[in-house]
Amino acid sequence: MTEYAIRTCIKCGRRKSANKIYTKLVEKTYKGSSRRSINILTWLGLLFGDKGSKRAIKQWLFQSTNRRYSGQTAIAINLCSLCYHRVPSRRSGSGLLKILFFPFYIPYKIFKLLLTSPLIRELILYLLSALVWFISKLLKALRYFGLKIVDQDGDGKLDKKDFDIAYDRVSRLFQKSNKKERTE
């Protein structure tokens, strides 16, 4: 039996096997600022005549060293089937295309949801497995009752004798109906 690694859903913390955890690309934005910092060692370096310490203190005092940065990147996160649609994914396309193709956009999104949703996939898998189980039980029952019906001589086996008995009964039935038609 193949065993899968255990993964954890980022949103809810559920631990499931790797085949039931799905990865999704989401946007991560970040921003911040940085500035030159000095500490006690920089001051000690200045006292001992270090050129780097002197330059660092000079820049700290007289130059604007505040740097601001921002950006965004896509990261892959692990989500269970219940949390998959609760986390927004990367933005794709512009709003102009959504407006222009509005009559086709909504059915496209619904169709895409049905095809790519892990929740829908798992529900269909459970429904199909229940259907296969029911059909197998039904076929077992039909085999049991069918064998009882087809077994004409009652020996528990389906053999040539059973077919001969069934043939004789059917031929007698048709002979009786032919006799009735002739008398009328």
C-alpha positions in Angstrom: 0.0 0.0 0.0 1.3 3.4 -0.9 1.5 5.9 1.9 1.4 9.6 1.5 3.2 12.2 3.5 1.2 14.2 6.0 0.6 17.8 5.1 -1.0 20.6 7.1 -3.5 23.1 5.9 -2.2 26.7 6.3 -5.6 28.1 7.0 -7.4 25.7 9.4 -4.5 23.5 10.6 -6.0 20.2 9.5 -3.5 17.4 8.9 -4.2 15.2 6.0 -2.4 13.0 3.5 -0.6 14.7 0.7 -3.2 13.5 -1.9 -5.9 15.4 -0.1 -4.0 18.7 0.4 -3.9 21.0 -2.6 -1.4 23.7 -3.4 -2.6 27.1 -4.5 -0.6 30.2 -5.7 -1.5 33.3 -3.7 -0.1 36.8 -3.8 2.1 37.9 -1.0 2.7 41.7 -0.7 5.4 43.1 1.5 6.6 46.6 2.3 9.0 48.1 4.8 11.8 50.5 5.3 15.4 50.3 6.3 17.9 52.8 7.5 21.6 52.7 8.3 22.0 51.8 12.0 24.9 52.3 14.2 25.7 50.7 17.5 28.3 50.9 20.3 30.9 49.1 18.2 30.6 51.8 15.5 31.4 54.4 18.1 34.3 52.4 19.4 35.6 52.1 15.9 35.4 55.8 15.5 37.4 56.2 18.7 40.1 53.9 17.4 40.3 55.6 14.0 38.4 53.1 11.8 37.6 54.7 8.4 34.4 52.6 8.0 33.0 53.6 11.3 33.8 57.3 10.6 32.0 57.0 7.2 29.0 55.1 8.8 28.5 57.8 11.5 28.9 60.6 8.9 26.2 59.0 6.7 24.0 58.4 9.7 24.2 62.0 10.8 24.1 63.9 7.5 22.6 61.8 4.7 19.1 60.4 4.3 19.5 56.7 4.6 15.9 55.8 4.9 15.0 53.3 2.2 11.5 52.2 1.5 10.7 49.1 -0.4 7.6 47.2 -1.4 6.7 44.4 -3.7 4.7 41.3 -4.3 5.4 37.8 -5.2 3.5 34.6 -5.6 3.9 31.8 -3.1 2.5 28.3 -3.1 0.6 27.3 0.0 -1.1 24.0 1.1 -4.8 24.1 1.7 -7.5 21.4 2.4 -10.5 21.1 0.1 -12.7 23.1 2.5 -10.3 26.1 2.7 -9.3 26.1 -1.0 -11.9 28.6 -2.1 -11.7 30.7 1.1 -8.2 32.0 0.2 -8.1 34.3 -2.8 -5.7 33.3 -5.5 -3.5 35.4 -7.7 -5.3 38.0 -9.7 -5.4 37.1 -13.4 -6.4 39.4 -16.2 -7.8 42.8 -16.2 -11.3 44.0 -15.2 -11.8 45.3 -18.8 -12.0 41.7 -20.2 -14.4 40.7 -17.5 -16.7 43.6 -18.5 -16.4 43.0 -22.2 -17.1 39.2 -22.0 -19.6 39.4 -19.1 -22.2 37.1 -20.6 -19.5 34.4 -21.0 -17.5 35.1 -17.9 -20.0 33.9 -15.3 -20.7 30.5 -17.0 -16.9 30.2 -17.5 -16.3 30.8 -13.8 -18.9 28.3 -12.8 -17.6 25.7 -15.3 -14.1 26.3 -14.1 -15.2 25.9 -10.4 -16.8 22.6 -11.2 -13.8 21.2 -13.0 -11.0 22.5 -10.8 -12.5 22.6 -7.3 -11.0 20.0 -4.9 -14.2 20.0 -2.9 -16.4 19.2 -5.9 -13.8 16.5 -6.9 -14.0 14.9 -3.5 -17.8 15.0 -3.4 -18.0 13.4 -6.8 -15.5 10.7 -5.7 -17.5 9.9 -2.5 -20.8 9.8 -4.5 -19.3 7.5 -7.2 -17.9 5.2 -4.5 -21.3 5.0 -2.8 -22.9 4.3 -6.2 -20.4 1.5 -7.0 -21.0 0.0 -3.5 -24.8 0.1 -4.0 -24.5 -1.4 -7.5 -22.3 -4.2 -6.2 -24.8 -5.0 -3.5 -27.6 -4.9 -6.0 -25.8 -7.2 -8.3 -25.1 -9.7 -5.5 -28.8 -9.7 -4.6 -29.9 -10.1 -8.2 -27.5 -12.9 -8.6 -28.9 -14.6 -5.6 -32.6 -14.1 -6.6 -31.8 -14.7 -10.3 -30.2 -18.0 -9.6 -33.3 -19.0 -7.6 -35.5 -18.1 -10.5 -33.5 -19.6 -13.3 -32.7 -22.8 -11.3 -35.7 -24.9 -12.5 -34.9 -28.2 -10.9 -33.8 -26.8 -7.5 -30.3 -28.4 -7.3 -28.6 -25.0 -6.8 -26.7 -25.2 -10.1 -27.4 -23.6 -13.5 -27.0 -26.4 -16.0 -28.5 -28.0 -19.2 -31.3 -29.6 -17.2 -32.6 -26.1 -16.1 -32.7 -24.9 -19.7 -34.4 -28.0 -20.9 -37.1 -27.7 -18.2 -37.6 -23.9 -19.1 -37.8 -24.8 -22.8 -40.5 -27.5 -22.2 -42.6 -25.1 -20.0 -42.4 -22.3 -22.6 -43.3 -24.7 -25.5 -46.3 -26.1 -23.5 -47.5 -22.5 -22.9 -47.3 -21.7 -26.6 -49.0 -25.1 -27.5 -51.9 -24.2 -25.2 -52.3 -20.8 -26.7 -52.3 -22.3 -30.2 -55.0 -24.8 -29.3 -57.2 -22.0 -27.9 -56.8 -20.0 -31.1 -57.7 -23.0 -33.3 -60.9 -23.7 -31.3 -62.1 -20.2 -31.6 
